[in-house]
Amino acid sequence: MPAKEGSQQVDCTVSVVGAGTVGLTVAWSLARAGARVTVVDPDPGSGASWVAGGMIAPYSEAWPGEEPLLRLGIESLRLWAPFAEALQPFADGPLITARGTVWLAVDDGDAADLATATAAVGDAALFWPMRPSAAVRAVPGAAPRIRAAASVPEEIAVDNRLVHRALLAACDDAGVVLRRERVEDPHGLPGDAVIVCAGSASDRIAPGLGIRPVKGEVVRLRRGRQCLPPPTVTVRARVHGRQVYVVPRADGVIVGATQYENDLDLAPRIGPVVDLLDDAFAVLPSLREYDLIEVTAGLRPSTSDNVPVIAPLAGRVFAATGHGRNGILLAPVTGARVTDMVLNQEVHAWS
Ligand SMILES: Cc1cc2nc3c(=O)[nH]c(=O)nc-3n(C[C@H](O)[C@H](O)[C@H](O)COP(=O)(O)OP(=O)(O)OC[C@H]3O[C@@H](n4cnc5c(N)ncnc54)[C@H](O)[C@@H]3O)c2cc1C
């Protein structure tokens, strides 16, 4: 593969298994650092990366006991601005669809949960308590019966499908070769290094990683001509003990997400999806008038502590997988860490 003008070729060939957002980010990062990269995937974009809400939201995802994940997420959020800027020329539209998150809590229990999440972040400057009236002003169309609210101005949201398509184009531009084949054994692939990035299928390819699939559904709604515009911030809400989020897109919103274990069937389940929509309508009643475009399910590649596995395995084989509910957020930091690991033999500790 010829090196791109301006990039220095290094003497390293790499095979990447999986062309989801994580695999393509890893491939792009390695190729930009000068490696010769081949990505192998029978169906690029068929995994969770196509389904995700696209929130780049480490603070909103924070929970007591998950501090290593929070730290990794904050590092990746900081990498997202230069990552999006470098990727934008390969995209069909604006990658970033929202700046800032507003949290809404409907009852006293929801307000207590919001306080717990805020405490987990630990830095009040990043997770601002807001008066409910101010939150309703920040989110036009929000229902007035809000018990508590908070704002997280640093977070963003991206159109995950545009990101995935842009990564395919950026990889192609950087000389990455895409082979549409299914991998059975990563040890059989050529290269100085092989990186397993096969999302929820990673454990089948590299047994013992401890990745389990966790099903989740999202609903896509499109704004009709008579409807209020979508919010310009991501709206996250706790509604009588349940969680819902509404993530802006150019033409509407994504409402997410359900979560269940031990279900590999990608057919959406009607009951949980109806609950999700009920909760979204409870905080943003104007969404009732939107068009229902799509209900999609995906499998989050999850680990027991929700921290991804970015590590050497055996011989030439490495893993970069297990990103659970945060794979879009964590893609840039994963690309950077794998590049360090493969080209500079640098392995980072998490805690
Ligand atoms: C409902 C839902 C909402 C989410 N919302 C968010 C969010 O708002 N923000 C966020 O950061 N994250 C979110 N996530 C999580 C995020 O989508 C995942 O963590 C991320 O997409 C994982 O990316 P990946 O590339 O590792 O896996 P995937 O996107 O699943 O890609 C894996 C790829 O591996 C390929 N593959 C599988 N087996 C083989 C094989 N044998 N050989 C070759 N290739 C193979 C597949 O074809 C696929 O293309 C959400 C997930 C779900 C399900």
The ligand as a Tripos MOL2 file, in Angstrom:
@<TRIPOS>MOLECULE
LIG
   53    58     1     0     0
SMALL
NO_CHARGES

@<TRIPOS>ATOM
      1 C1        -29.4650    0.5490   21.3970 C.3       1 LIG1
      2 C2        -28.0300    0.9850   21.4940 C.ar      1 LIG1
      3 C3        -27.7380    2.3160   21.7470 C.ar      1 LIG1
      4 C4        -26.4030    2.7300   21.8780 C.ar      1 LIG1
      5 N1        -26.1350    4.0660   22.0820 N.ar      1 LIG1
      6 C5        -24.8310    4.4680   22.1960 C.ar      1 LIG1
      7 C6        -24.5210    5.8460   22.3740 C.ar      1 LIG1
      8 O1        -25.4140    6.6980   22.4070 O.2       1 LIG1
      9 N2        -23.2160    6.2070   22.5080 N.ar      1 LIG1
     10 C7        -22.1960    5.2880   22.4700 C.ar      1 LIG1
     11 O2        -21.0400    5.6640   22.6240 O.2       1 LIG1
     12 N3        -22.4800    3.9680   22.2750 N.ar      1 LIG1
     13 C8        -23.7510    3.5460   22.1410 C.ar      1 LIG1
     14 N4        -24.0360    2.2280   21.9500 N.ar      1 LIG1
     15 C9        -22.9350    1.2720   21.9790 C.3       1 LIG1
     16 C10       -22.2020    1.2130   20.6500 C.3       1 LIG1
     17 O3        -23.1440    1.0930   19.6030 O.3       1 LIG1
     18 C11       -21.2480    0.0170   20.6430 C.3       1 LIG1
     19 O4        -20.4460   -0.0020   21.7930 O.3       1 LIG1
     20 C12       -20.3330    0.1220   19.4120 C.3       1 LIG1
     21 O5        -21.0910    0.2960   18.2570 O.3       1 LIG1
     22 C13       -19.4640   -1.1060   19.2950 C.3       1 LIG1
     23 O6        -18.7540   -0.9710   18.0810 O.3       1 LIG1
     24 P1        -17.9400   -2.1720   17.4920 P.3       1 LIG1
     25 O7        -17.2820   -1.7000   16.2550 O.co2     1 LIG1
     26 O8        -17.0970   -2.7630   18.5780 O.co2     1 LIG1
     27 O9        -19.0410   -3.3100   17.1900 O.3       1 LIG1
     28 P2        -20.1330   -3.4120   16.0390 P.3       1 LIG1
     29 O10       -20.6230   -2.1150   15.5740 O.co2     1 LIG1
     30 O11       -21.1410   -4.3890   16.5600 O.co2     1 LIG1
     31 O12       -19.3410   -4.0630   14.8250 O.3       1 LIG1
     32 C14       -18.8330   -5.3630   14.8800 C.3       1 LIG1
     33 C15       -18.4820   -5.7590   13.4440 C.3       1 LIG1
     34 O13       -17.8320   -7.0280   13.5190 O.3       1 LIG1
     35 C16       -18.2320   -7.7970   12.4100 C.3       1 LIG1
     36 N5        -18.0450   -9.2190   12.6930 N.ar      1 LIG1
     37 C17       -18.7350  -10.0010   13.5490 C.ar      1 LIG1
     38 N6        -18.2920  -11.2720   13.4670 N.ar      1 LIG1
     39 C18       -17.3050  -11.2780   12.5410 C.ar      1 LIG1
     40 C19       -16.4550  -12.3040   12.0060 C.ar      1 LIG1
     41 N7        -16.5310  -13.5710   12.4100 N.pl3     1 LIG1
     42 N8        -15.5470  -11.9580   11.0600 N.ar      1 LIG1
     43 C20       -15.4180  -10.6720   10.6370 C.ar      1 LIG1
     44 N9        -16.2070   -9.6640   11.1150 N.ar      1 LIG1
     45 C21       -17.1310   -9.9780   12.0400 C.ar      1 LIG1
     46 C22       -19.7090   -7.4330   12.2310 C.3       1 LIG1
     47 O14       -20.1360   -7.7190   10.8950 O.3       1 LIG1
     48 C23       -19.7120   -5.9540   12.5590 C.3       1 LIG1
     49 O15       -19.5820   -5.1560   11.3940 O.3       1 LIG1
     50 C24       -25.3580    1.7870   21.7700 C.ar      1 LIG1
     51 C25       -25.6480    0.4590   21.4740 C.ar      1 LIG1
     52 C26       -26.9780    0.0500   21.3300 C.ar      1 LIG1
     53 C27       -27.2690   -1.3820   20.9840 C.3       1 LIG1
@<TRIPOS>BOND
     1     1     2 1
     2     2     3 ar
     3     2    52 ar
     4     3     4 ar
     5     4     5 ar
     6     4    50 ar
     7     5     6 ar
     8     6     7 ar
     9     6    13 1
    10     7     8 2
    11     7     9 ar
    12     9    10 ar
    13    10    11 2
    14    10    12 ar
    15    12    13 ar
    16    13    14 ar
    17    14    15 1
    18    14    50 ar
    19    15    16 1
    20    16    17 1
    21    16    18 1
    22    18    19 1
    23    18    20 1
    24    20    21 1
    25    20    22 1
    26    22    23 1
    27    23    24 1
    28    24    25 2
    29    24    26 1
    30    24    27 1
    31    27    28 1
    32    28    29 2
    33    28    30 1
    34    28    31 1
    35    31    32 1
    36    32    33 1
    37    33    34 1
    38    33    48 1
    39    34    35 1
    40    35    36 1
    41    35    46 1
    42    36    37 ar
    43    36    45 ar
    44    37    38 ar
    45    38    39 ar
    46    39    40 ar
    47    39    45 ar
    48    40    41 1
    49    40    42 ar
    50    42    43 ar
    51    43    44 ar
    52    44    45 ar
    53    46    47 1
    54    46    48 1
    55    48    49 1
    56    50    51 ar
    57    51    52 ar
    58    52    53 1
@<TRIPOS>SUBSTRUCTURE
     1 LIG1         1 GROUP 0 **** ****
